Amino acid sequence: MGWTVSEVAVLAVASAAAGAINAVAGGGTLLSFPAAMAVGMPSLVANATNSTALTLASLASAWAYRRELAEESLTARFLLLPSLLGGLGGAMLLQATSPRVFDTLVPMLLLLATALLLVQNLKRRMLLAEVAPAKRWMLWGAQFGVALYGGYFGAGMGIVMLAIFDHLGGGDLHRKNALKMVLGFVINGVAALWLLGARAVCLDVALWMAVAASIGGWWGAALARKVDPRKVRWLVVLVGLVLTAVQARKFWA
């Protein structure tokens, strides 16, 4: 399928914005996924292509956060396996979903992601200095659930991970953002490999989006140290509500 200059521009701008927003606050998929559908991609292909593209953006942001990530290496290793297993499971579940069923789910998935952003903005942060071993394994299971959702759709995944990391001890937001980005890379990466193998990804579009999202992710990691993530999330919440209404009208009308 040929792509016009305007369609490529829409995908590039949306992907760059998504990469930056994911690095700052989370919820970038609420921009890049609808943009992929707006240029004519079926919802399942748009979702798989978007997940593949954002994999490299997560890596770019994680590299920008490498200093903070070094301080969270033990936690990253602890949550690596559930991220791998969940991401793979979510991709397999996505592949098994029929296009008609996924079209029906799209507005609900967008609304869920928007709600996650809203809840994160309204709640108070709770940091625990120590976590009992039993509770750590509960968090291991929670990370698996987040990764399963991330491999399937992914919008708002980073917000839930930040909530989980609140229960893993102290540390500033930048360290938790670094951990979120590297685990997001693991989840999206294993899902992308599965979906590429299943030929569910529009590869040329994924490459354009990946380059733009990586630039945005690198820039967003630097911006995250200067802006209030809550303000960014409020903006994305408003966008998410509008896009949810648009997609509900499209698929449910």
C-alpha positions as a printed Julia matrix, in Angstrom:
253×3 Matrix{Float64}:
   0.0     0.0    0.0
   1.33    3.44  -0.98
   1.42    6.25   1.52
   1.01    9.94   0.77
   3.27   12.63   2.16
   0.45   13.91   4.38
  -0.19   10.43   5.82
   3.49    9.94   6.58
   3.57   13.39   8.22
   0.55   12.53  10.41
   2.17    9.28  11.54
   5.54   10.94  12.18
   4.11   13.8   14.26
   1.81   11.5   16.26
   4.63    9.0   16.88
   7.11   11.67  17.98
   4.51   13.09  20.35
   3.73    9.58  21.65
   7.4     8.85  22.32
   7.82   12.13  24.19
   4.62   11.7   26.22
   5.55    8.13  27.19
   8.9     9.36  28.47
   7.34   12.2   30.46
   4.05   10.83  31.75
   2.73    7.8   29.83
  -0.28    7.41  27.56
   1.41    8.16  24.22
  -0.37    5.27  22.51
  -3.55    7.33  22.78
  -2.04    9.49  20.02
  -0.08    7.1   17.81
  -2.6     4.23  17.65
  -5.55    6.39  16.45
  -3.19    8.11  14.0
  -2.36    4.74  12.43
  -6.07    4.0   12.06
  -6.7     7.5   10.69
  -4.47    6.82   7.66
  -6.49    3.71   6.81
  -4.88    0.83   8.71
  -7.23   -1.83  10.17
  -7.37   -1.61  13.96
  -5.54   -4.9   14.6
  -2.73   -4.04  12.2
  -2.55   -0.48  13.57
  -2.21   -1.83  17.11
   0.5    -4.34  16.21
   2.38   -1.76  14.12
   2.16    0.84  16.88
   3.5    -1.58  19.51
   6.43   -2.46  17.26
   7.23    1.2   16.57
   7.16    2.21  20.23
   9.65   -0.53  21.13
  12.57    1.51  19.81
  11.2     4.66  21.43
  11.24    2.91  24.81
  14.86    1.92  24.24
  15.83    5.49  23.29
  14.22    6.86  26.45
  15.77    4.14  28.6
  19.22    5.05  27.22
  18.59    8.7   28.04
  17.73    7.59  31.59
  20.74    5.23  31.85
  22.2     7.02  34.89
  18.97    6.62  36.89
  18.46    3.08  35.57
  21.79    1.95  37.04
  20.31    2.65  40.49
  17.3     0.4   39.78
  19.15   -2.56  38.26
  18.07   -5.04  40.96
  14.4    -4.17  40.52
  14.75   -4.34  36.73
  16.15   -7.86  36.96
  13.43   -8.9   39.42
  10.65   -7.77  37.05
  12.29   -8.9   33.8
  10.74  -12.38  33.63
   7.1   -11.36  34.25
   7.55   -8.6   31.67
   8.79  -11.1   29.08
   6.1   -13.68  29.78
   3.27  -11.16  29.96
   4.32   -9.31  26.81
   4.49  -12.57  24.86
   1.13  -13.73  26.23
  -0.52  -10.45  25.3
   0.81  -10.62  21.73
  -0.43  -14.19  21.35
  -3.84  -13.15  22.66
  -3.92  -10.24  20.21
  -3.13  -12.53  17.3
  -5.97  -14.83  18.36
  -8.52  -11.97  18.47
 -10.72  -11.56  15.41
 -10.8    -8.14  13.69
 -14.51   -7.73  14.47
 -14.0    -8.41  18.19
 -11.0    -6.06  18.36
 -12.95   -3.3   16.58
 -15.6    -3.63  19.28
 -12.95   -3.47  22.01
 -11.1    -0.41  20.65
 -13.3     2.29  22.3
 -13.27    0.39  25.6
  -9.48   -0.01  25.51
  -9.04    3.7   24.79
 -11.41    4.58  27.62
  -9.56    2.24  30.0
  -6.23    3.85  29.13
  -7.71    7.32  29.64
  -9.16    6.25  32.99
  -5.74    4.97  34.1
  -4.22    8.37  33.38
  -7.04   10.11  35.23
  -6.7     7.9   38.32
  -2.94    8.44  38.37
  -3.45   12.2   38.41
  -6.04   12.09  41.18
  -4.31    9.71  43.57
  -1.65   10.56  46.1
   1.7     8.84  45.72
   2.6     6.31  48.41
   6.25    5.29  48.71
   7.25    2.4   50.97
  10.79    2.15  52.21
  10.69   -1.63  52.57
   8.52   -4.31  50.98
   8.07   -7.75  52.52
   9.17  -10.71  50.35
   5.6   -12.02  50.07
   4.41   -8.66  48.84
   7.24   -8.54  46.33
   5.91  -11.71  44.71
   2.46  -10.13  44.59
   4.06   -7.24  42.73
   5.77   -9.76  40.45
   2.31  -11.08  39.58
   0.99   -7.55  39.12
   3.81   -6.8   36.68
   2.9    -9.94  34.73
  -0.7    -8.68  34.46
   0.48   -5.26  33.27
   2.77   -6.89  30.71
  -0.09   -9.09  29.46
  -2.17   -5.96  28.89
   0.84   -4.2   27.36
   1.47   -6.98  24.85
  -2.19   -6.86  23.87
  -2.81   -3.1   23.66
  -0.49   -1.11  25.9
  -1.98    2.38  26.23
  -1.59    3.43  29.88
   0.75    0.51  30.62
   3.46    2.84  31.88
   1.06    4.53  34.29
   0.2     1.2   35.93
   3.88    0.29  36.15
   4.63    3.55  37.96
   1.88    2.69  40.45
   3.49   -0.73  41.0
   6.95    0.77  41.45
   5.59    3.0   44.22
   5.4    -0.17  46.32
   9.0    -1.25  45.66
  10.69    1.3   47.86
  11.92    4.88  47.76
  13.51    6.68  44.87
  12.63    9.67  42.77
  10.3     9.77  39.8
  13.15    9.83  37.28
  14.48    6.47  38.52
  10.99    4.99  38.27
  10.57    6.47  34.81
  13.85    4.81  33.78
  12.62    1.47  35.1
   9.28    1.95  33.34
  10.96    2.65  30.01
  13.31   -0.34  30.06
  10.55   -2.76  31.09
   8.28   -1.17  28.5
  10.98   -1.94  25.94
  11.05   -5.57  27.08
   7.25   -5.9   26.92
   6.85   -4.16  23.56
   9.95   -5.88  22.2
   8.86   -9.45  22.83
   5.34   -8.62  21.61
   6.78   -7.02  18.46
   8.93  -10.06  17.71
   5.9   -12.35  17.96
   3.69  -10.08  15.85
   6.43   -9.63  13.23
   6.73  -13.4   13.01
   2.95  -13.62  12.58
   3.13  -10.97   9.8
   0.65   -8.78  11.67
   2.8    -5.65  11.38
   2.94   -3.11   8.56
   6.73   -3.01   8.58
   7.39    0.1    6.49
   5.01    2.18   8.61
   6.46    0.71  11.8
   9.95    1.85  10.76
   8.81    5.44  10.07
   6.91    5.56  13.33
   9.83    4.03  15.24
  12.3     6.67  14.06
   9.92    9.52  14.93
   8.94    7.97  18.28
  12.6     7.39  19.2
  13.42   11.05  18.55
  10.42   12.05  20.63
  11.32    9.58  23.37
  14.9    10.88  23.62
  13.68   14.47  23.77
  10.9    13.57  26.21
  13.35   11.97  28.65
  15.22   15.27  28.85
  11.96   17.23  29.06
  10.71   15.02  31.92
  13.24   16.64  34.24
  11.74   20.07  33.59
   7.94   19.67  33.35
   5.2    18.45  35.68
   4.04   15.0   34.44
   0.58   15.65  35.91
  -0.03   18.54  33.52
   0.96   16.39  30.56
  -1.33   13.59  31.74
  -4.28   16.01  32.07
  -3.76   17.0   28.44
  -3.59   13.37  27.34
  -6.74   12.58  29.37
  -8.64   15.23  27.41
  -7.3    13.88  24.12
  -8.16   10.33  25.19
 -11.77   11.22  25.98
 -12.2    12.85  22.56
 -10.62    9.89  20.75
 -12.71    7.41  22.74
 -15.89    9.22  21.64
 -14.71    9.31  18.01
 -13.86    5.61  17.93
 -17.06    4.64  19.74
 -19.06    6.47  17.07
 -17.01    4.8   14.33
 -17.18    1.2   15.56
 -20.43    1.15  17.55
 -22.71    3.39  15.46
